[in-house]
């Protein structure tokens, strides 16, 4: 198994001259062989009617495009593969960018190719397991390929957890010299997968060991960004203690959520409001006033997602307070909707919001102050001038005394992080929202499987990040055989919850 991993690394570096193991790609002989042999084009080419520029056009009729017949091409397939690289890349893009499921991606390709060919296709052109195989092989390649050694790497780290005892510790990174700030926020194309470590037990020691393993690929990082969970924080502190070159920052959204939770939990009106909100939703769902049902508070990360409930409360107060506009100022559709609303019933169901008017305004101001800071840090990072920039923006807001207190606390957070800036013009990352988004995409890809614990499909995280060119995709598929993926899963993941369930079901079958 170790020899197989060494061979995979040698293939990536271009020093392996041995045989290439064939991946378990399954396909059927279908009437879509033209899809492999046809020449890929960057833009669709269609044959349409030529229109003379001199002829007067009274009405432009939209013509149905006629596909160009497929042409023979020398479109190359990766060594050991059966599909041209453009077809592989298209399938991966449909999964990672369009968010199609693994099972629907081959069906979508079948329909598109059949439509362009002008015929009905009834046979599946590729197996969904083939697409999954490609994603996992790309992910393992992302973990093994050499990365540039530099002293300005920034690590974004966190755990993703499902059922069972195994946690997946992920490290994605970007060089600080290549940040897109302030032009835009970080995107997944900016990142590379540095480490992916399944952990049976997560503590400061295992986190530090994972960081030291990641260091072998990039050199000692300049920055580590996290949400400062208990085990993660301990590992970062130990690692930074051994590497004085490395600084750490905390995700500003988590800092803001913790501040908002502290403020709201200190207000006795907040639990009363939450209770009323839940009761009102149950009373309105099956009535004619279902249109004003409020959003549910999320059970997890509740204080990071209060924007929607607070907007709903402010909107309902406007509906209750403002008189109905005159009929002449309304469209027929608006007039029809308003005439069906019983204002007495509306007052009976939502009138309790008036008792929380001042509290809602205060809570909304706290939330907006925090969001101003979070949006600024997400888009521009943290530099020497960040505190002054934010102070001017917050002073321009008409804040209450409690709002100014919240603003001062957030500015203290930013000032503490800004002390880690060492070079003129250096910008630091203080947001892990892009990593949280990647975890969300991974769970969307896993779908129902996400309820069965972590599996080897976590490798797909490596295919989701970065911008994969056709050349890089070809190199990855030729360097990483399916056996290398299986060896990595056996060594790092072990028996999953799903495999244990199947084993026990086989043992205790009904007789």
N, C-alpha and C positions, 0 to 999 in steps of 0.2 A: 504493500500500500504506500509506503514511503517512497519506494522506487518509482511508483506511478506518478506521485506528486512531483518528484525531481524531474522526471521526463517531461511533465507538463510545463514546468518552469523553463526547461531547456528549449522546448518548442517555442515558447513565447519569445525567448531571447534569440531564436534563430540558430541555435547550435545543435539541435537534435536531428539526427539523420536516420532514425529508426522508422519502423512502419507506423502507420496511422490507424488507430482503432476506429472502426465504423460506428457511428452513433445509431441507436435503435430508432431510426426514422421509419415510419410506416406510411406507405402510400398505396393507392390502388391504381390500376390501369384504367384510365378514364378517357373521355373524349376531349379532355382539356390539355392534351399534350402540347398543343400550340402555346400554352401559357409558359412552358419552359423554353421552347425553341424560339418564341417570338422575341424581337428586339425590344428592350425596354427603352422608353422615351421619357424625357424629362417633363414634357407637356403633352397632353392628349392632342393627337392630330386627327382632324376630321375632313372629309370631303364634302363641300357644300356647293351650292349654286353660285356661280360668279355673277356679280351684279355690276353692270356698266355704270361708271361714275357719271356718264352724260345723260343717262335715262332718268326722267323725272320719277320720283317715288311719291306716290300719293298715300300709301299705307304700307308700312313695313310688316311683313308676315314673318313670324318666328318659324324657322325651319328646324326640323328634327335632324340632329347631326347624324351622319352616316359614318360608322367606324371604318378606318382604313384597314384593309385585310392584313392579317398578321404576316410578318416577313421573317424569313429565316435569319438567325443571328448566331454569333459565337458567344452568347452570354455564358460566362463561366460559372460553374458550380464549385463550391468549396470541395477540397479533396475529401473523398468519402461521402459526399452529400449527393442528393438527387434533385435539389431545387436550385435554380439560379440565385445568385446572391441578392438580386433586386427583389425577388419574391420573398426571400427570407427577411430582408430589411422591411418590406411592406407589411408582412405579418407582425413583426415586432413593433412597428410604429402603430399599427391598429390596436395592439394591446396596451402599449405604454403611453400613447398620446391620446388616442380616441377613446380609450378605456373600454374596449370591447372585452368580453370574457374570453377565456381560452377556448371554450367550446364554440362560441359564435364567430370567432375570427376566420376559421376555414370556410364556414358557411357564407360569410360576407365576401370572401375572395371568390368563392364559387359563383355567387350571384353577379358580382362585378365583372368577372372575366366572361361569364356567360352572356351578359348584356352587351359587352363590347364586341363579342364574337357574333352576336345576332342569333343566338340559338338558345334553347332551353337546356339546362344542365340538371340532371337528376342524381348524379353520383358525387359523393363528397370527394374533393380533390386531394385533401391531406387530412391526416389525423390531428386532433387537438393536442394529443400527447407529443407530437412532433414540435409544435409551437412551444409547448412547455419545456421540452428538451433544449431548444435553442435559447430560451431565456435563461435557463439555469447554467448552460455552458458559457454564455456571455457573462453571467454574474461571477462565475468562478474565474474566468479570464481577468475580469476587473480586479479580483482579489490577488492575482498572481503576477500580473504584468508589472514591469519595473516603473517606478515613478521618479520624477526628478528630485534629487536631493537638494534641499534649500533650507534656509533659516527663517523663512517667513510663512511657513504653513500654518493654517488655522484649522483646528479640529472642531467639528460639531458632533457631540456625542449624546447618546440617550439609549434607553432600553425600550423595546417593544414587548408587550406581555400578552399572552393568551392563556387558555386553560393549561393546567399542568404546572410542573416546577421549572421548566426551562424558560429562561429569558434570552432574548436576542440583543446583544450589545452591539450597536452599530457606530462606526466612526466614518463620517464623510468629511472631506476637506477641500479647501481652496487656498491658493496662495494670496496673501494680503496684497501683493503687488498687482494682482489680476482681478481685484474686486470691481464690480460694475458701479459702485457708489460714485457720485449721487445720481447717476443717470437712471438707475432702476434698482429694484430689489434683487436679492439673490434668487436665481432660478436653478432648477436641477441640472441644466446644461453646464452651469459653472462648476459643479461639484464632481468629485471623483470618490469612489468607494475605496476606503483605506483598510478597514477591518470590519469583520463580521464574526462575532464570537458568541456562540450559544453558551449560556451559563446555567448550570444547575443551581448555583448559589452565587448571588451577587453581593459583594461587600467591597470595602475599600481595597483589600488586597487583590481581588480578582480584577477590579477596574484598573488598578495601577499596572498589573501584569498585561492587560489588554492594551493599555496605552504604550507600554514598552515594546510590545510586539508591533504595534502600528508604527512606532518610531523607526523601526528597521527599514521601512519602505520610503520614508520621507526625510529622515533626519529629525532632530529634536524640534518639535513645533514651537512656533512663536506664541500661539494662543490656543486655549481650550475653552469652548463655549458649551454650556450645559444649562439645565433647569435647576441645578443644585439640589437634586434629590439627595437623601441621606447617604446612601452608599456611593453615589457618584461624587459627591462633594468630598468625602473622605479620601477616595482614590486620587482625585485631582490635587488635593492639598499635599498628599505624600509625594506625588509625581513632581509637582512644582517645587517642593522642598529639595528634591534631588537635582532639579534642572532650573537654575536661577534665570535662564534665558526665557523660560516659559511663563506667561501670564494667563490668568483665567478671568472670564466674564460670565455673567448670568443672563439668561434670556430675560429681556426687559418685560415681555408680556407676563411672565410668571411673577416678576417683582410687582408689577401693577396689580395682578390678580390677588396676590397676598395682601397688598395694601387695601384693596377694595373689600376683601373679606374681613379684614380687621375693622374697617370703618363701618361696614354694614352689620357685623355681628355686635358692634357696640351700640347699635341703634335698635331699641326695643320695637320700633314700628316695622322693621324689616321682616321678622318671622310672622307677624300678623298679616302683612301684605302677601307673603308667599302662601300662607294658608288660604286667604281669601281668593287668591288667583287660582289655586287648584279647585276650590269649590265652585267658582264661577264657571270654569271650563266645563265641569260636569253638568251644570245646570243649563248651559247654552247649546251643547253639542247637538241635541235632537230637537231644537226649536227653530222658529223662523228667524231668530237672531244668531244663527250659527255663523254668520259672516263676521261677527265680532268676537269669535273665540280667540283667546290670547294664546301666544306660544308657550310651550312647555319649557320649564327650566331643566337644563340638562343635569342628569345625575352626576356626571363627571365633569371636571373643569367648569363648574357652574359659574364661578366668578370671572371667568374669561369670556363668557358668552351672555352678558346681561344687556347687550345693546338692543336686541329684539324685544324682550319684555318691557324695557323702559320706553322704547319708541311706541309700542302698542298702548301703554298706559297714557302717554301724552296725547296720542291720537284719539283715544276714547274720551278723554276730557274735553278735547275740542269738539267732538261730536255732541257731547252732552251740553256744552256751554253755548255754542253758536246757534243762532236761530236758523230755521230752514230758509234757504234763499228763495226769492220769488220765482214762480213757475216760468215767467218769461225769460229768465236768465239761464234756464236749464234746457238740456236737450231732451228729446222724447224718452230716451233710455234712462237718463238721470231722473226725470220726473216719475217714470214708472217704478223705479227702485225706491224712491223716497216715499211714495204714496203707500207702499206696503209695510212701512216701518211703524210700529206702535211705539210712540215716544214714551208713553206711561210704562209700558213693559220694559223699554230700554232703560228708563230711569230706575225701575225696580231692580234690574239685574246688575247695572253698572254704576249706580249712584254711590256705592261705597267708595269709589275711587276719589270722590271729592274730599273725603277725610284724609287722604294721603297726598293731596296736591303739593303741599310744600315739601314733603319728604321726597316725592318723585322728582321735583325740580332739583333738590339737593343731591339725590343719588345720581341723577343724570349729569350733573355738573362734575361730580367726582369721576364718573365714567369717562366723560369727554376729556377731562384733564389728562387722565391716564392714557387715553387713546392718542392724544396729540403727541405725547412723548414716545409711545410705542411706534406710531407711524413714522416719526422722524428717525428713530434709531433703525427701524427696519429698512428705510429707504437710503439713508445717508451714513449709517454706522455711527461710531463715536470717535471724535477727534478732539483736538485742543479747543476748538471753537464751539463745540456742541452745547455746552452749558449756556453760553451767552446767546446763542441762536434760539434755544428753547425758552430762555427767560424772556426774550422779547416777544415771542409768540404767546406765551402764557400771560404776560402783562397786558397784551392787547385784548384778552378775554375779560368780560365783566364777571369777576369771580367773587363769591361770597367769602367770608372769613374762613369757613371750613374748606372751601374750594382752594383758597390760597395755601392753606396748610397742606392739602394733598399735593398741590403743585410743588411746594418746597421739598416735600419728602421725595418726590420723583426726581427733582433736580439734584438732591443729595446722592441718589442712586447713580445718576449719570456722572456726577463729579467724581465719585469713587472709582468708576470704571475708567474715566478719562485719565486718571493718574497712571494707568498702565501704558499710556502712549509714550513712546520713547524717541521717536524720530519725527522731524518736521514733516507735516503732511500725512503722517501715518493715520490710517483709519482702522478701527477695531470692529469686529462683529459682536453684537450683543442681542442676537435673535436666533432662536432655533426653530422658528416657525416653518422654514423650508424642510427641515428634517421631520417635523411632525406631519407635514404634508406628504412626504415620501412614505412614511409609515401608513398613512391613510390610503395611499395608492396601492401599497402592498396588500393591505387587508381587503381592498376592493378586488384586487386580482385573485386573492385566495377565496373570496366569497364564502360559501358554506364551509369550506375547509378551515376557515379561521376559527371555527368553533371546535376544532379537533386538535388544537395545539399546534406548536411550531413544527414545520417540516422543512425538507430541503428546498422548498419553493422560496424560502427566504433569500436564496441566492439571486432571485429575480431583482432584488433591490439594486444589484450591480448593473443590470440592464436598464433599469428605470433612470438612473442618473447618467450624466455625461451625454455628449452628442456623438452618436455612433455613425461613422462613415462606412461606406461599403467596404473600403479597404480594411478598416479595423474589424468589421464584422467578419470578413473572410479570414483574417488572421486569427481571430478568436476561435472560430469554429474548427479551423485546421489545427490549432494548438491544443485545444481542450477536447478530448474524447469523452464520451458518456461515462466510461469507466472511471475517469478521474472525478467526475461529479459524484458518482456512487461512493467512491473511496472517501471523498471529503465528508459526505453525509454520514457514512458509517463511523468515521473517526470523530467528527465534531458534534453531530446531533444524536446519534444512537437511536434506540427504539423510541418512536414517537407515540403519543397518546393514540393516534389513529391506528398504528400498527399493533399496539397492545390490544386495542379493542377487537381488531380482526382476529388476532391470535386466540383470544379468550372465546370469541364467538365460535371459532372452529372447534375448540375443545368442548364447550358446553352447548352443543347443538341439540335441538329437539329430536327426540326419537319417536 
